[in-house]
């Protein structure tokens, strides 16, 4: 009778646990003001209950003569629920994330905001079109007056008109436009997050190609060639990437030696230290490409670029389908919010990709991925009339472009350092081989010909054979016996 063997599942090692903890729940190493880092759970609970009781018994929610009577109560209750969840539950229960500046509670609130936004997207996904419209008009009645097309989407103007008419005034108007500054500032921030020239430029170029592939769905993606490739890619994006990478290099070489605010005597020094609390505690050099990385690095880069492009596309899908004009607070607020939660997301995803000891993706990165997918699903559900016009060949070419771009970037960024390292290693080995002198070798001199063999005679009866080997003439002495001489 054969005995069955039970397979055991072992717990995660301490090393793997510490690596994951460093990106998901980073602890403060040097505490200067203990009051701000001590737990105040009972105090927070008491203040929260006092505020909830005050609002519950003092607010008049029985005004039935108000036409918005049920909506106001429901909205007020949902708002208080989310505020309590974000500013109380998040601070008490959620992890710090990979950052501790200016305070871990700030990043717990950011994580709570992202979770709340994800829950709101799930709620919107299960509504119908009329309910979503009523929620929009209740939130901002001015949206009723926004021009719409025959499908009920945002009415867009004409784009890419008279592209051959290139004048200085037209170029100047495009340069001083608010969107040009948004391109520059946005790519400076993206460079601070990605910290890799090749990856930044690949995402910048592939985004312009993404606009070309989706121009049949979103007319505002149609741009003149000089506006798209010269002003956007080379000028605004290029300067933004260069500025962001310059700041990265400056932060890498900076010395991080923090003094406690209690140890500083002057008032000016204390104020300066308080302002510097909003700067990074340290700066980690990021290496996306390793010369000896596996083929999975191609898929990791492709996944990063794909999620990045989808998040950018969701901005335009939401704006167009739900009829938000470009200057609306929802559009800019979402862009700033996504930018803030991208900072811990990029740090966690980079560690997950490059460190084999990290076997779990960070919680903020998980929530960011879920937000991107839910935004895309909501756009597809409520924008069926627009996506019905999608050309499948363009979508397939778009995916093929992203995959080939990722493959080319990883190959170039890994093959060149590998070739350089192998060349340097070969040069060092040749140098060692050329400097080695055998005990039978008296001298090594450069040879005039690789195939010449000369024999000379010395006065002491010694025959010297000069043989050219590998570009060097090696002279070996052979003593002849008297019998050989005769």
N, C-alpha and C positions, 0 to 999 in steps of 0.2 A: 504494500500500500504506500503510494507516494505521498509525501507530506507537502502540503501547499505552503508556499512562502508568501508572507504578507509584505507588500511594498510600503515602506515608511516614507512619509513626507516630513522632511526636516524643516525647522524654522529658519528664518533668514539670519544669516551671520551678522555679527556685530558690525563688521566693516560695511556691509551693504546697508544696514540700518542707519549707520552714521552718515553715509553718503546721501541717502534719500532724505534724512532729517536735515541735512545742510541746505537742501533746495526747497523743502516743504515746511520746515519749522526751524528756521535759523534763530539761534539764541543770541542775546546781547552779551558780548564778551566783557566789555569794560563799562560798568555802570557808574556814572558820576553823580547823578541826582537820584537817590534811592526812592524818593517819594513817587516819582513818575513810573517806576518799575515795580512797585509793590502791588500785590493784588488788593483791589478795593471792591470786591464782589458784593458784599452786603450793603455798602454805601450806594453802589450803582443800582442795586435792586430797590432800595428804599426810595431813591430819587425817581426811579422809573414808575414805581407804584403811585407815588404822590402825584406825578404828572398825569398818569392815566386816570386816577380818581378825580382830579380837578377837571380835566376835559370831559369826563363822562357825566359829571353832575352839573356842570355850568353851561355846557353847550346846549343851545335850543335846537333840537332836532325834530320838533313836532309842528313845524310851520307847514301845514297842509295846503295853505293858500299859495305856496310857491310852486310854480309849474315844474321846477326841477327838484321837487321835494324828495322823491326816492333816490334819484341819482346822487344828490348831494350827500345823503347819509351813507350810501354805499361807498362812494368815493372817499369820504372822510374816514370811514372805518378801514378801508383797504390801505389808505395812505398811512394811517397810524400803525397798522399792522406791519407794513414794510419798514417804517422808520424804527419801530421797536426791534424788528429782526436785524436791521443793518447796524444800528448803533448800540444795541445791547447784546443780543445773542451773538453777533459776529465777534464783538470784542471779547466775549467770555469764552466762546467755544471754538472758534476757527483758528487754523494755524497761522503763524507769522508769514510764511512764504520765505523766499530767499533773501529778502532785504530786511534791515532793521532801522534804517534811517528814513525819516526823522524819528519815528517811533514804530515799534511793531504793531501797535493798535491801528495806525493809519493803513497798513497793508491788510490787516484783518477786515477793516471796513471796506477796502477796495474789493477784497474777495467776497464780502457779503453783498456788495453792490452787483457784482457779476452774477452771483447765484440768484439774486432777486430779479435781475434782468432776464436770466434764463427761465425762471418760473413765469415771468410775464409773457415771454415769447410762447411758452407752452400754452398759456391761457388764451392768447390771441389765435394760436393755431387751430383751436377747437371752436372758434366762433364763426358766424356767417358774415357775408360781406356787409349787410345792412347794419348789423351790430357794431362792426368795426368802424363804419362811417359815423354812426351816432356817437361812438366813443371819441372819435377824432373831433367832431364838431362841438361836443361838450367840452373837450379839453381846450380847443382853440376855435371859436366861432368864425374867425377870419378865414379859415380854410374853405368855407363855403364859396368865397369870392375868387378863389384861385382858378385861373382858366384851365379847362379840361378838354380833352379831345373826345371823339365820338365813343371811345371805349371807357371813358371815365378816368383816364390816366392824366398825368401832368402834361399840359400842352407845351411842346417844345418849339423853339423857333427854327430858323434856317441856319445851318452850319456848313462850314467849308465852302463858302461862297466867294467867287472871284479870287481864287488862289493865285492866279498868275499876276495879279496886281500887287506887287511887293514894293511898298514905299517906306521911307524912313518913318513917317508919322504913324503908319499902321504897325510897324515893328515896335516903335516906342510905346504905343498904346497897349500892345500885348505884354511888353516888359514891365510896365508900371502897374499892370492889373493886379488886383488883390489875389487872384488865383496863381499868379507867378510867384508871389511871396509864399503862398500856401505850398506850392511845389518845393520851393527852396527849404522852408522851415520843416516841412514834412519829411523830406529826405535827409535833412540833418539829424532829425530825431531817429529815423530808421537806421541811419549809419551808426548812431550811438547804441542801438539795440543789436544790430547784426554784427558790426565790427569786422567786416570783411569786404575788401574792395570788389573782388570778383563776384561775390554773391549779391552785393548791392547793385552793381551794374547789370547783372543778369536779370534781377527782378525788375529793374527800371526798363530795360529793353523789352522784356517779355510782357510787361504791362501795356506798353504801346502796341504790341502785337495783339494782345487781348482786346484792346479797344477796336482794332481793325476787324477781328473775328466777330465781335458783338455789335458792330456798328449798324447792322440791319435790324437789331432790336432796340437799341438806344441811339437815336439820331445825334445826341450831343457828343457821341464818340467820334463823329465825323469831323476831322480837322484837316487843315492844309498841311502839306508835307513839311513846309518850313516851320510851321507852328509846332508840329508834333515831334519832329526829329532834331531840330536845331534849338528852338526856344525851350521846349520842355525837357528833352533828354540831355542834350549837351550843355545848355546854359543853366537852367534852373535846377534840374536834378543833379547834374554834374557838380555844380558849385555847392549844392547842399551836401552831397556825398563827401566832397573834399573837405568841407568845413567840419562835418561830423567826425570824419576820420582824424582830422587834425586835433580835435578836442579829445578823441580817444587816445591818441599817442601822448598828448600832454598829460592826461590823467594816468597813463601807464608809468611814466617816468617820474611822477610826483611822489614825494616822500610823505607817507601817512603816519604821523606821530601825533596822537591826540592827547591833549592835556585836559584834565577835569576842570569844569568851570569853577569849582571851589579852589583849585590851585592857582587860578589867575587872580592877580591882585587888582589890576586897573579895571575901571568900569568899561573903558573902550575895548579892552581885551575880552571881557565877559560878553559884551554885545557881539563882538566879532565871532566868538566861539558859539554863541547862540545861533547866529546866522549860518555858520558852517555846519550846524547840525542837520541842515537840509541838503548837504552835499554827501556824496558817497563816502562810506567809511573806508573802503579800499576799492581797488579796480582790478578786475580779473581779465587777463589777456585770453581772448577766445580764439581757438583754432578749430575751424570747421573742417579743414582738409588736412588729413595726415597722409604722408607719402605711402604708408603701408596699410591704409584703411581697406576694408573689405568692400565687396560689391554692394552691400546693403547701404553704404553711404550714398550711393546714387538714389536709391529709393527714399532715404531720409531727406536729402536735399529736394527731391521732387515733391515729397509730401509737404515740406515747408513752403515751397513756392506755390503749390496748388492752394493750400489753405490761405496763404497771403493774398493770392489773386481773388479767391472767392470772397474773402472779407472786404476787399476793395470793391468788388462787383456788387456786393450786398448794399453798399452805400448808395449806389446809383439805382439799383432795383427798388429799394425801399423809398427813395426820394421820388421816383417816377410812378410807381404803382399806387402809393398811398398819398400822392399829391402834396408833397412838402416842397415848397420853393427852396432854392439853394441857400438863401440867407436865414432860413428858419432855425429856431433854437434846437429843434430835434435833430436836424442834420449835423450842425456843428457840435452839439452836445454828444451825439453818438460818436463822432470822429475822435473827440478828446477822450471819451470814456474808453474806446477801443485802444487808443494809444497808451493810456495809463495801464490797462490790464495786460498789454503786450509786453511790458518790461519784465514782470516775473514770469510770464509765459515763455519768452525767449530764453531766459536763463534756465528754466527747468527743462525745456526741450533740448537745449544744447547739451546739458549734462546727461540727459537720457540717451542722446545719440552718441556722444563721444566717450562716455565712461561706461565700461562693461560691468562695473560693479553696481551701477544704477539700473535696476530691473523694473522699476515702476515710474510712470510719468507723473509729474507733479500735479497736484489738485487744481491749481490755477490754469495750467495748460489743458487739462481735461475739460474744465468748464469753458475755456475759450474755444476749443474745438466744438463742443456741444452748441455754443452760441452761434458759431459760424454755420453749422448744419441747420439749426432751427431757423435762422434768418433766411437761408436759401429755400427751405421748405415752405415757409410763409410766403416768400416771393413767388414761388411756383404755384402755390394754391390760389392766391388772390390775383395773380397775373397770368392766368391761363390764356386769356385772349392775346397777350403779348408773346408768351412762350410757344403758342401754337404756330407762330410764324417763324420759329427758330429753324435754321438750316443745319441739318445733322452733319453735313460735310464740314461746316465751319467749326462745330464743336469737336469733331474728331481731329481736325487739323490743329485746333487749339491744344488739345491734350497731347498730341504728337509733338508739337512745338515745345511744350513744357518738359516733356520727357527727354527729348533730344538736347535741349538746352542744359538740363540737369546733368545728363551724361557727359556732354562736352565740358562743362565746368569742372566736374569732378575729375575727369581724365586729365585736363590741362593742369589743374591745381595740384594733382597728385603725381602725374607723370613727370612734370618738369622738376619738382624737388627730388623725386626718386632718381631721375637721370643725373641731376647735379650731385647727389650724394654718392651714386655709383662712380661717377667720374672722379670725384675727389678721393674716394677710396682706392680706385685704380691708380691714381697718380701717386698716392702715398705708398702703395705697395711697390710700384716701379722704382720709386725713390729709394726705398729700403733695399730692394734687390740690386740696384746699381751701386749702392754704397757698400755692399758686402764684398769682402776680399777673402778669397780662399787661402788656406795655408800654403798651397802650392803656387799661388799667384804672387808674383813680385810687384807688378805694377799694372795699372789699367790706364790705357791711353786711348783717345778716340782714334778710330780707324779711318783711313782714307777710302777704303773700299771694303764692302762686306764680304767679298769673295776672294780677296787676295790672301795668299799664304806665302810668307817670306821666311827664308832661313839665312841666318847670319852666323858668322864664326867669330869668336872672341879669342884673344891672345892666350888665354889660359887653357885652351883646348876644350872650351865649353861651347856646345852648339845651342843656339837660341832659336826656337821655332816661334814665329809670330803669326798667330791665327786670329782672324777677325771674327768675332762672335757678337751678334746683336749690336753692331755699331761700335764695339770696343775692341782694341788690339791687346790680346793677352799673351804675354811673353813667358814661356815656361822654359826653365833651364833643365837640361838633361846632361848629366855627366857621362862622358864616353870612357869606356875602359880602354886600356892600352891595346887589348886585343882587337877591339873594334877600329882603333886608329890604324893599326897595321893592316 
